[in-house]
């Protein structure tokens, strides 16, 4: 956190300030990831990447899945992001259902790699090719 604060031109950040900043960031990120999705999103890119994270004192690899949509005005936007143990079909299904609950609609084309979990989840949750 010290490096980040220095990059912003600040210095001498206390542990309580770091804690407060992290709390504020968590709130903003949570609001972004849970916001209502409005309008039609005919194009949806979905994919995963793996990153290392610390869990219970160990370093483990986790899947970070992301959905990027293009709306009818041609604007691209990150619609959702989630971290899980793997990109298995149940994880993708829950992720896509959460996007639907938040208002995702109008998807005509899903763009992804040929991962079986993605294909199965998209077939269950989206009326798109």
MMTF fields as JSON, N, C-alpha, C and O atoms, coordinates in Angstrom:
{
  "mmtfVersion": "1.0.0",
  "mmtfProducer": "UNKNOWN",
  "numBonds": 515,
  "numAtoms": 516,
  "numGroups": 129,
  "numChains": 1,
  "numModels": 1,
  "chainsPerModel": [1],
  "groupsPerChain": [129],
  "chainIdList": ["A"],
  "bondAtomList": [4, 2, 8, 6, 12, 10, 16, 14, 20, 18, 24, 22, 28, 26, 32, 30, 36, 34, 40, 38, 44, 42, 48, 46, 52, 50, 56, 54, 60, 58, 64, 62, 68, 66, 72, 70, 76, 74, 80, 78, 84, 82, 88, 86, 92, 90, 96, 94, 100, 98, 104, 102, 108, 106, 112, 110, 116, 114, 120, 118, 124, 122, 128, 126, 132, 130, 136, 134, 140, 138, 144, 142, 148, 146, 152, 150, 156, 154, 160, 158, 164, 162, 168, 166, 172, 170, 176, 174, 180, 178, 184, 182, 188, 186, 192, 190, 196, 194, 200, 198, 204, 202, 208, 206, 212, 210, 216, 214, 220, 218, 224, 222, 228, 226, 232, 230, 236, 234, 240, 238, 244, 242, 248, 246, 252, 250, 256, 254, 260, 258, 264, 262, 268, 266, 272, 270, 276, 274, 280, 278, 284, 282, 288, 286, 292, 290, 296, 294, 300, 298, 304, 302, 308, 306, 312, 310, 316, 314, 320, 318, 324, 322, 328, 326, 332, 330, 336, 334, 340, 338, 344, 342, 348, 346, 352, 350, 356, 354, 360, 358, 364, 362, 368, 366, 372, 370, 376, 374, 380, 378, 384, 382, 388, 386, 392, 390, 396, 394, 400, 398, 404, 402, 408, 406, 412, 410, 416, 414, 420, 418, 424, 422, 428, 426, 432, 430, 436, 434, 440, 438, 444, 442, 448, 446, 452, 450, 456, 454, 460, 458, 464, 462, 468, 466, 472, 470, 476, 474, 480, 478, 484, 482, 488, 486, 492, 490, 496, 494, 500, 498, 504, 502, 508, 506, 512, 510],
  "bondOrderList": [1, 1, 1, 1, 1, 1, 1, 1, 1, 1, 1, 1, 1, 1, 1, 1, 1, 1, 1, 1, 1, 1, 1, 1, 1, 1, 1, 1, 1, 1, 1, 1, 1, 1, 1, 1, 1, 1, 1, 1, 1, 1, 1, 1, 1, 1, 1, 1, 1, 1, 1, 1, 1, 1, 1, 1, 1, 1, 1, 1, 1, 1, 1, 1, 1, 1, 1, 1, 1, 1, 1, 1, 1, 1, 1, 1, 1, 1, 1, 1, 1, 1, 1, 1, 1, 1, 1, 1, 1, 1, 1, 1, 1, 1, 1, 1, 1, 1, 1, 1, 1, 1, 1, 1, 1, 1, 1, 1, 1, 1, 1, 1, 1, 1, 1, 1, 1, 1, 1, 1, 1, 1, 1, 1, 1, 1, 1, 1],
  "groupList": [{"groupName": "UNK", "atomNameList": ["N", "CA", "C", "O"], "elementList": ["N", "C", "C", "O"], "formalChargeList": [0, 0, 0, 0], "bondAtomList": [1, 0, 2, 1, 3, 2], "bondOrderList": [1, 1, 2], "singleLetterCode": "X", "chemCompType": "L-PEPTIDE LINKING"}],
  "groupTypeList": [0, 0, 0, 0, 0, 0, 0, 0, 0, 0, 0, 0, 0, 0, 0, 0, 0, 0, 0, 0, 0, 0, 0, 0, 0, 0, 0, 0, 0, 0, 0, 0, 0, 0, 0, 0, 0, 0, 0, 0, 0, 0, 0, 0, 0, 0, 0, 0, 0, 0, 0, 0, 0, 0, 0, 0, 0, 0, 0, 0, 0, 0, 0, 0, 0, 0, 0, 0, 0, 0, 0, 0, 0, 0, 0, 0, 0, 0, 0, 0, 0, 0, 0, 0, 0, 0, 0, 0, 0, 0, 0, 0, 0, 0, 0, 0, 0, 0, 0, 0, 0, 0, 0, 0, 0, 0, 0, 0, 0, 0, 0, 0, 0, 0, 0, 0, 0, 0, 0, 0, 0, 0, 0, 0, 0, 0, 0, 0, 0],
  "groupIdList": [1, 2, 3, 4, 5, 6, 7, 8, 9, 10, 11, 12, 13, 14, 15, 16, 17, 18, 19, 20, 21, 22, 23, 24, 25, 26, 27, 28, 29, 30, 31, 32, 33, 34, 35, 36, 37, 38, 39, 40, 41, 42, 43, 44, 45, 46, 47, 48, 49, 50, 51, 52, 53, 54, 55, 56, 57, 58, 59, 60, 61, 62, 63, 64, 65, 66, 67, 68, 69, 70, 71, 72, 73, 74, 75, 76, 77, 78, 79, 80, 81, 82, 83, 84, 85, 86, 87, 88, 89, 90, 91, 92, 93, 94, 95, 96, 97, 98, 99, 100, 101, 102, 103, 104, 105, 106, 107, 108, 109, 110, 111, 112, 113, 114, 115, 116, 117, 118, 119, 120, 121, 122, 123, 124, 125, 126, 127, 128, 129],
  "secStructList": [7, 2, 2, 2, 2, 2, 2, 6, 6, 7, 7, 7, 7, 7, 2, 2, 2, 2, 2, 2, 2, 2, 2, 2, 2, 2, 2, 2, 2, 2, 2, 2, 2, 2, 1, 7, 7, 7, 1, 7, 7, 7, 3, 3, 3, 3, 3, 3, 3, 3, 3, 3, 3, 3, 3, 6, 6, 3, 3, 3, 3, 3, 3, 3, 3, 3, 3, 3, 3, 3, 7, 6, 6, 1, 7, 3, 3, 3, 3, 3, 3, 3, 3, 3, 1, 7, 7, 7, 2, 2, 2, 2, 2, 2, 2, 2, 2, 2, 2, 2, 2, 6, 6, 7, 7, 7, 7, 7, 3, 3, 3, 7, 7, 7, 7, 2, 2, 2, 2, 2, 2, 2, 2, 2, 2, 7, 1, 7, 7],
  "xCoordList": [0.828, 0.0, 0.877, 0.52, 2.025, 2.94, 3.347, 3.397, 3.64, 4.042, 2.916, 3.159, 1.699, 0.554, 0.374, 0.15, 0.47, 0.316, 1.424, 1.167, 2.649, 3.768, 3.537, 3.844, 2.998, 2.716, 1.678, 1.649, 0.827, -0.19, 0.352, -0.385, 1.662, 2.283, 2.097, 2.264, 1.754, 1.542, 2.611, 3.338, 2.701, 3.635, 3.152, 2.239, 3.771, 3.478, 2.061, 1.374, 1.608, 0.248, 0.266, 1.067, -0.61, -0.683, -1.51, -2.219, -1.407, -2.177, -3.674, -4.431, -4.107, -5.541, -6.003, -7.123, -5.149, -5.501, -5.589, -6.49, -4.654, -4.679, -5.963, -6.622, -6.311, -7.522, -8.761, -9.652, -8.81, -9.95, -10.021, -11.099, -8.869, -8.833, -9.282, -10.038, -8.818, -9.219, -10.72, -11.371, -11.264, -12.701, -13.495, -14.511, -13.023, -13.692, -13.606, -14.58, -12.439, -12.289, -13.212, -13.845, -13.288, -14.175, -15.622, -16.334, -16.052, -17.419, -17.663, -18.679, -16.725, -16.883, -16.877, -17.685, -15.97, -15.908, -17.196, -17.76, -17.653, -18.9, -20.083, -20.899, -20.185, -21.275, -21.197, -22.218, -19.99, -19.811, -20.231, -20.944, -19.795, -20.067, -21.508, -21.949, -22.242, -23.638, -24.637, -25.835, -24.157, -25.053, -26.046, -25.797, -27.164, -28.167, -27.634, -27.023, -27.861, -27.462, -28.687, -29.732, -28.554, -29.703, -29.487, -28.357, -30.566, -30.514, -30.186, -29.998, -30.123, -29.787, -28.29, -27.65, -27.746, -26.322, -26.188, -26.02, -26.263, -26.279, -25.006, -25.064, -23.875, -22.61, -22.015, -21.883, -21.66, -21.113, -19.86, -19.915, -18.725, -17.466, -17.325, -17.465, -17.05, -16.815, -15.561, -15.336, -14.761, -13.522, -13.019, -13.565, -11.977, -11.357, -9.853, -9.274, -9.249, -7.801, -7.512, -8.362, -6.342, -5.979, -4.925, -3.973, -5.106, -4.152, -3.837, -4.592, -2.722, -2.322, -2.878, -2.863, -3.365, -3.881, -3.507, -3.179, -3.565, -3.241, -4.542, -5.428, -4.628, -5.794, -5.3, -4.578, -5.685, -5.322, -3.816, -3.373, -3.036, -1.592, -0.909, 0.303, -1.665, -1.092, -1.329, -2.271, -0.489, -0.682, -1.397, -0.916, -2.555, -3.34, -3.711, -3.734, -3.996, -4.437, -5.964, -6.62, -6.531, -7.985, -8.376, -7.585, -9.597, -10.128, -10.772, -11.542, -10.45, -11.118, -11.897, -11.31, -13.234, -14.05, -14.628, -14.947, -14.754, -15.186, -16.137, -16.006, -17.098, -18.021, -17.915, -18.044, -17.679, -17.637, -18.729, -18.789, -19.59, -20.676, -20.517, -19.823, -21.18, -21.302, -22.79, -23.554, -23.204, -24.62, -25.03, -24.209, -26.29, -26.812, -26.242, -26.352, -25.628, -24.957, -23.486, -22.77, -23.041, -21.656, -20.688, -19.475, -21.198, -20.327, -19.972, -20.834, -18.697, -18.193, -18.075, -17.661, -18.444, -18.401, -18.197, -18.735, -17.419, -17.306, -18.628, -19.019, -19.308, -20.603, -20.489, -21.325, -19.461, -19.314, -17.955, -17.241, -17.616, -16.34, -16.537, -17.215, -15.945, -16.082, -14.848, -14.231, -14.502, -13.349, -13.852, -14.706, -13.313, -13.703, -12.588, -11.522, -12.844, -11.824, -11.426, -10.261, -12.382, -12.101, -13.189, -14.17, -13.013, -14.044, -14.96, -15.321, -15.326, -16.243, -17.639, -17.977, -18.418, -19.76, -20.652, -21.31, -20.714, -21.587, -21.182, -22.043, -19.894, -19.415, -19.839, -20.333, -19.648, -20.082, -21.594, -22.08, -22.336, -23.809, -24.266, -25.102, -23.735, -24.119, -23.734, -24.499, -22.569, -22.121, -23.077, -23.509, -23.406, -24.312, -25.713, -26.374, -26.169, -27.483, -27.463, -28.458, -26.337, -26.25, -26.324, -26.917, -25.728, -25.851, -27.299, -27.789, -27.984, -29.396, -30.234, -31.104, -29.979, -30.73, -30.501, -31.391, -29.311, -28.993, -29.535, -29.407, -30.145, -30.797, -30.208, -30.647, -29.222, -28.652, -29.744, -30.466, -29.853, -30.848, -30.381, -29.463, -31.054, -30.787, -29.529, -29.074, -28.95, -27.713, -28.056, -28.923, -27.364, -27.558, -26.364, -26.522, -25.16, -23.949, -23.018, -22.688, -22.599, -21.641, -20.302, -20.213, -19.276, -17.948, -17.075, -16.949, -16.473, -15.631, -14.715, -14.792, -13.846, -13.092, -14.044, -15.223, -13.556, -14.428, -14.464, -14.628, -14.313, -14.33, -15.705, -16.734, -15.711, -16.972, -17.855, -19.078, -17.244, -18.022, -18.744, -19.899, -18.082, -18.704, -19.848, -20.945, -19.59, -20.618, -21.861, -22.981, -21.68, -22.817, -23.587, -24.818, -22.867, -23.524, -24.26, -25.38, -23.652, -24.302, -25.564, -26.578, -25.513, -26.686, -27.83, -28.997, -27.504, -28.525, -29.139, -30.328, -28.335, -28.759, -29.03, -29.736, -28.487, -28.623, -29.301, -29.008, -30.178, -30.827, -30.043, -30.522, -28.836, -27.931, -27.064, -26.961, -26.442, -25.519, -24.132, -23.185],
  "yCoordList": [-1.181, 0.0, 1.251, 2.266, 1.175, 2.329, 2.728, 3.916, 1.73, 2.037, 2.728, 3.664, 2.267, 2.887, 4.327, 5.213, 4.565, 5.907, 6.822, 7.976, 6.313, 7.101, 7.445, 8.557, 6.497, 6.743, 7.844, 8.512, 8.033, 9.088, 10.407, 11.386, 10.43, 11.663, 11.943, 13.079, 10.92, 11.078, 10.288, 9.492, 10.513, 9.73, 9.666, 10.392, 8.793, 8.707, 8.274, 8.941, 7.169, 6.69, 5.705, 4.771, 5.92, 5.038, 3.795, 3.75, 2.783, 1.557, 1.842, 1.228, 2.761, 3.076, 3.776, 3.551, 4.622, 5.267, 4.235, 4.294, 3.3, 2.233, 1.424, 1.111, 1.092, 0.327, 1.08, 0.492, 2.375, 3.2, 3.269, 3.127, 3.489, 3.55, 2.234, 2.229, 1.128, -0.181, -0.396, -0.945, 0.031, -0.076, 0.731, 0.268, 1.94, 2.784, 2.163, 2.177, 1.618, 0.959, -0.249, -0.458, -1.046, -2.212, -1.801, -2.457, -0.716, -0.224, 0.167, -0.199, 0.912, 1.37, 0.205, 0.165, -0.732, -1.897, -2.717, -3.161, -2.913, -3.645, -2.984, -3.664, -1.669, -0.935, -1.109, -1.309, -1.032, -1.196, -2.595, -2.744, -3.612, -4.989, -5.417, -6.433, -4.671, -5.018, -4.042, -4.142, -3.092, -2.093, -2.741, -3.822, -2.07, -2.532, -2.369, -1.35, -3.357, -3.294, -2.849, -3.499, -1.744, -1.182, -1.229, -1.13, -1.378, -1.394, -2.771, -3.735, -2.835, -4.087, -4.159, -3.155, -5.359, -5.628, -6.78, -7.93, -6.479, -7.558, -8.396, -9.555, -7.852, -8.591, -8.745, -7.776, -9.974, -10.258, -11.106, -12.231, -10.563, -11.306, -11.856, -11.116, -13.137, -13.728, -14.595, -15.331, -14.482, -15.257, -15.306, -14.655, -16.081, -16.222, -16.12, -16.39, -15.73, -15.787, -16.308, -16.227, -16.826, -17.344, -16.453, -16.033, -16.169, -15.364, -16.091, -16.952, -15.729, -16.296, -15.402, -14.176, -16.029, -15.285, -16.031, -17.217, -15.318, -15.928, -16.302, -15.472, -17.586, -18.093, -18.95, -19.925, -18.592, -19.348, -19.597, -20.692, -18.567, -18.668, -19.401, -19.611, -19.796, -20.49, -19.677, -18.887, -19.863, -19.244, -20.257, -21.373, -19.855, -20.738, -19.995, -18.765, -20.762, -20.211, -20.16, -21.144, -19.014, -18.863, -18.314, -17.657, -18.599, -18.098, -16.733, -16.541, -15.806, -14.505, -14.473, -14.434, -14.491, -14.474, -13.076, -12.381, -12.688, -11.333, -11.358, -12.179, -10.433, -10.238, -8.794, -7.866, -8.618, -7.295, -7.262, -8.134, -6.26, -6.145, -4.936, -3.979, -4.994, -3.834, -3.574, -4.46, -2.329, -2.005, -1.572, -1.556, -1.226, -0.879, 0.417, 0.684, 1.236, 2.463, 2.211, 3.131, 0.964, 0.62, 0.879, 0.818, 1.17, 1.416, 0.098, -0.75, -0.059, -1.261, -0.985, 0.1, -1.982, -1.805, -3.149, -4.169, -3.137, -4.328, -4.46, -3.565, -5.581, -5.804, -6.609, -6.48, -7.431, -8.237, -8.882, -9.04, -9.252, -9.893, -10.711, -10.279, -11.886, -12.741, -13.627, -14.006, -13.949, -14.805, -16.113, -16.117, -17.217, -18.521, -19.536, -19.235, -20.735, -21.786, -22.248, -22.566, -22.286, -22.719, -22.172, -21.596, -22.353, -21.874, -23.011, -23.121, -23.847, -24.953, -24.407, -23.269, -25.236, -24.825, -24.247, -23.237, -24.83, -24.231, -22.799, -21.959, -22.524, -21.176, -20.201, -19.113, -20.586, -19.75, -19.553, -18.446, -20.616, -20.52, -19.515, -18.659, -19.605, -18.662, -17.236, -16.303, -17.059, -15.733, -15.14, -13.995, -15.913, -15.405, -15.165, -14.206, -16.008, -15.775, -14.495, -13.772, -14.211, -12.965, -11.75, -10.733, -11.848, -10.759, -10.597, -9.476, -11.72, -11.658, -11.012, -10.19, -11.378, -10.779, -9.28, -8.536, -8.835, -7.406, -6.652, -5.429, -7.366, -6.693, -6.949, -6.329, -7.844, -8.126, -8.654, -9.59, -8.036, -8.489, -8.121, -7.324, -8.738, -8.412, -9.029, -8.612, -10.016, -10.646, -11.488, -12.361, -11.208, -11.943, -12.852, -13.932, -12.397, -13.139, -13.154, -12.11, -14.355, -14.536, -14.905, -15.856, -14.152, -14.388, -14.94, -14.317, -16.113, -16.727, -17.747, -17.997, -18.329, -19.463, -20.658, -20.511, -21.786, -22.952, -23.776, -24.995, -23.122, -23.815, -24.452, -23.793, -25.715, -26.45, -25.853, -25.836, -25.362, -24.749, -23.5, -23.282, -22.68, -21.464, -21.832, -21.284, -22.759, -23.127, -23.679, -23.317, -24.535, -25.116, -24.059, -24.045, -23.178, -22.129, -21.146, -20.746, -20.747, -19.809, -20.432, -19.749, -21.706, -22.385, -22.417, -22.323, -22.55, -22.587, -21.23, -21.136, -20.18, -18.891, -17.796, -16.837, -17.914, -16.839, -17.381, -18.491, -16.617, -17.017, -16.366, -15.437, -16.864, -16.275, -17.358, -18.459, -17.045, -17.989, -17.725, -18.41],
  "zCoordList": [0.0, 0.0, 0.0, -0.599, 0.673, 0.69, -0.724, -1.045, -1.58, -2.956, -3.722, -4.484, -3.519, -4.183, -3.732, -4.556, -2.439, -1.886, -2.403, -2.747, -2.457, -2.993, -4.459, -4.89, -5.23, -6.645, -6.824, -7.857, -5.82, -5.863, -5.315, -5.201, -4.971, -4.504, -3.027, -2.584, -2.26, -0.826, -0.077, -0.672, 1.223, 2.029, 3.461, 3.858, 4.231, 5.663, 5.982, 6.755, 5.404, 5.639, 6.808, 6.831, 7.762, 8.927, 8.604, 7.599, 9.476, 9.291, 9.313, 8.561, 10.163, 10.227, 8.95, 8.494, 8.371, 7.108, 5.979, 5.142, 5.967, 4.967, 5.113, 4.121, 6.331, 6.589, 6.105, 5.493, 6.38, 5.954, 4.434, 3.857, 3.775, 2.313, 1.687, 0.716, 2.243, 1.731, 1.897, 1.008, 3.019, 3.252, 2.232, 1.713, 1.951, 0.958, -0.433, -1.186, -0.77, -2.065, -2.176, -3.211, -1.107, -1.106, -1.363, -2.123, -0.729, -0.931, -2.378, -2.968, -2.944, -4.329, -5.314, -6.242, -5.111, -5.987, -5.85, -6.851, -4.633, -4.406, -5.09, -5.713, -4.981, -5.628, -7.149, -7.806, -7.699, -9.147, -9.592, -10.584, -8.865, -9.265, -9.006, -9.543, -8.204, -7.904, -8.504, -8.239, -9.316, -9.887, -10.848, -11.382, -11.057, -12.006, -13.428, -13.749, -14.268, -15.668, -16.454, -16.409, -17.169, -17.88, -19.386, -19.864, -20.12, -21.576, -22.127, -21.384, -23.442, -24.115, -24.382, -24.693, -24.255, -24.45, -25.443, -25.037, -26.745, -27.74, -27.806, -28.216, -27.421, -27.498, -26.105, -25.358, -25.773, -24.448, -24.585, -25.083, -24.139, -24.086, -22.679, -21.705, -22.565, -21.244, -21.312, -22.273, -20.267, -20.224, -18.794, -17.903, -18.591, -17.277, -17.404, -18.456, -16.321, -16.196, -14.789, -13.902, -14.598, -13.284, -12.656, -13.314, -11.382, -10.619, -9.32, -8.869, -8.738, -7.441, -6.339, -6.45, -5.282, -4.136, -2.861, -2.884, -1.769, -0.478, 0.221, 0.421, 0.587, 1.319, 2.473, 2.265, 3.669, 4.869, 4.938, 5.286, 4.602, 4.706, 3.568, 3.611, 2.548, 1.396, 0.133, 0.066, -0.855, -2.164, -3.052, -3.25, -3.587, -4.449, -5.733, -5.776, -6.757, -8.029, -8.036, -7.694, -8.424, -8.495, -9.868, -10.543, -10.252, -11.521, -11.299, -10.358, -12.167, -12.193, -13.498, -14.579, -13.393, -14.596, -14.78, -13.815, -16.033, -16.343, -17.535, -18.442, -17.507, -18.621, -19.074, -18.276, -20.361, -20.973, -22.03, -22.897, -21.958, -22.919, -23.803, -23.461, -24.958, -25.838, -25.977, -26.362, -25.655, -25.719, -27.132, -28.049, -27.289, -28.618, -29.16, -30.357, -28.297, -28.754, -29.091, -29.485, -28.937, -29.245, -28.108, -28.309, -26.914, -25.763, -25.094, -24.862, -24.789, -24.126, -22.639, -22.228, -21.829, -20.376, -19.684, -20.114, -18.619, -17.778, -17.025, -16.276, -17.23, -16.591, -15.303, -14.409, -15.209, -14.01, -13.916, -14.907, -12.693, -12.396, -11.132, -10.2, -11.108, -9.927, -9.793, -10.788, -8.566, -8.275, -7.677, -6.79, -8.172, -7.65, -7.797, -8.333, -7.318, -7.303, -8.704, -8.945, -9.622, -10.991, -11.903, -11.433, -13.209, -14.124, -14.564, -15.736, -13.61, -13.875, -14.21, -13.882, -14.86, -15.317, -14.212, -14.462, -12.997, -11.973, -11.611, -11.347, -11.597, -11.284, -12.378, -12.082, -13.65, -14.769, -14.749, -14.984, -14.471, -14.452, -13.407, -13.699, -12.203, -11.149, -11.527, -11.28, -12.115, -12.535, -13.572, -13.436, -14.604, -15.64, -15.089, -15.488, -14.19, -13.552, -12.725, -12.676, -12.077, -11.298, -12.223, -11.862, -13.411, -14.38, -14.83, -14.962, -15.067, -15.443, -14.345, -14.631, -13.093, -11.966, -11.879, -11.468, -12.265, -12.221, -13.425, -13.493, -14.386, -15.503, -16.87, -17.838, -16.998, -18.302, -19.222, -18.878, -20.403, -21.371, -22.784, -22.976, -23.762, -25.15, -25.721, -26.786, -25.043, -25.55, -26.78, -26.733, -27.866, -29.121, -29.424, -29.994, -29.031, -29.356, -28.153, -27.591, -27.768, -26.686, -27.321, -28.098, -26.987, -27.525, -26.398, -25.344, -26.623, -25.593, -26.252, -27.455, -25.431, -25.937, -25.92, -25.597, -26.251, -26.371, -25.079, -25.124, -23.946, -22.653, -22.441, -22.597, -22.091, -21.921, -20.832, -20.968, -19.751, -18.677, -19.13, -18.762, -19.922, -20.458, -21.392, -21.286, -22.304, -23.277, -22.579, -22.94, -21.601, -20.893, -20.111, -20.126, -19.432, -18.644, -19.536, -19.218, -20.649, -21.569, -22.159, -22.307, -22.493, -23.033, -22.019, -22.399, -20.741, -19.682, -19.39, -19.084, -19.483, -18.926, -19.943, -19.632, -21.153, -22.147, -23.404, -23.847, -23.955, -25.227, -26.357, -27.007, -26.582, -27.561, -28.171, -27.631, -29.291, -29.904, -29.378, -29.763]
}
